[in-house]
Amino acid sequence: MLIGLAAIVTLAWGDDLGVVIDGVEALNGILLPSALVFLVLLSNDKAVLGPWTNSITQNWVSGVIIWAVTTFSLAPLVTTFFPNVTLTQCLYAFIVCTAAGLAAGAIIWRLRPSRHQPVSLAPDSNQRPPGTSRYEWREILRTRRTEWRTPRLETLQRPALSISRKIGLLTLRGYIVFAIVIMAIKLVQVTTH
């Protein structure tokens, strides 16, 4: 069905197939950041992944990747909506986005729990308890991961959202709505000319 639908769309557009290709690329740029955010949220869900959840380092690396992908996916959207934007202005926008990303990272780093706070000794904790060597902890973690089974979907509870996650998800929704509106405006402009 999907191949047939793709063939119909391709044949129906005729000479203006570039519009379809540009639209698919723009849609990819819109949806990729949100897919990455939801993937990171899933990879930090202890109820689903147990001992397989992301480490702090993995979360920082994925945060940088998401920030970069979002920044670079905004560029084509802005240049589509404002075609007179120059390369120099895009460079300044990237610098501003990088500074905002560094500031957000610094705030998150500052608000993180201190290393001097007591480590959770809960049996499902992914933090190394005091007095445990790295080798011993790796063996314990390897055993936990080997024995872990994801629970059935109907037994999982809805995850509680913190204020920061709610703000992040609302921002992501705003980004998606903004990007789709810009893409729709451009699609109407291209098809009516």
HUNOR-V477253 format. One record per backbone hydrogen bond with DSSP energy under -1.0 kcal/mol. CO is the residue of the C=O (numbers start at 1). NH is the residue of the N-H. Records with the same first field share a line. If there is no record, write none. Layout:
BEGIN
CO: NH, NH
END
This chain:
BEGIN
1: 5
2: 6
3: 7
4: 8
5: 9
6: 10
7: 11
8: 12
9: 13
13: 16
16: 19
17: 21
18: 22
19: 23
20: 24
21: 25
22: 26
23: 27
24: 28
25: 29
26: 30
27: 31
28: 32
31: 35
32: 36
33: 37
34: 38
35: 39
36: 40
37: 41
38: 42
39: 43
42: 45
43: 54
45: 49
46: 50
49: 52
50: 53
55: 59
56: 60
57: 61
58: 62
59: 63
60: 64
61: 65
62: 66
63: 67
64: 68
65: 69
66: 70
67: 71
68: 72
69: 73
70: 74
74: 78
75: 79
76: 80
77: 81
78: 82
82: 85
86: 90
87: 91
88: 92
89: 93
90: 94
91: 95
92: 96
93: 97
94: 98
95: 99
96: 100
97: 101
98: 102
99: 103
100: 104
101: 105
102: 106
103: 107
104: 108
105: 109
106: 110
107: 111
114: 117
122: 125
129: 132
133: 137
134: 138
135: 139
136: 140
137: 141
138: 142
139: 143
140: 144
141: 145
142: 146
143: 147
144: 148
152: 155
153: 156
162: 166
163: 167
164: 168
165: 169
166: 170
167: 171
168: 172
169: 173
170: 174
171: 175
172: 176
173: 177
174: 178
175: 179
176: 180
177: 181
178: 182
179: 183
180: 184
181: 185
182: 186
183: 187
184: 188
185: 189
186: 190
187: 191
188: 192
END
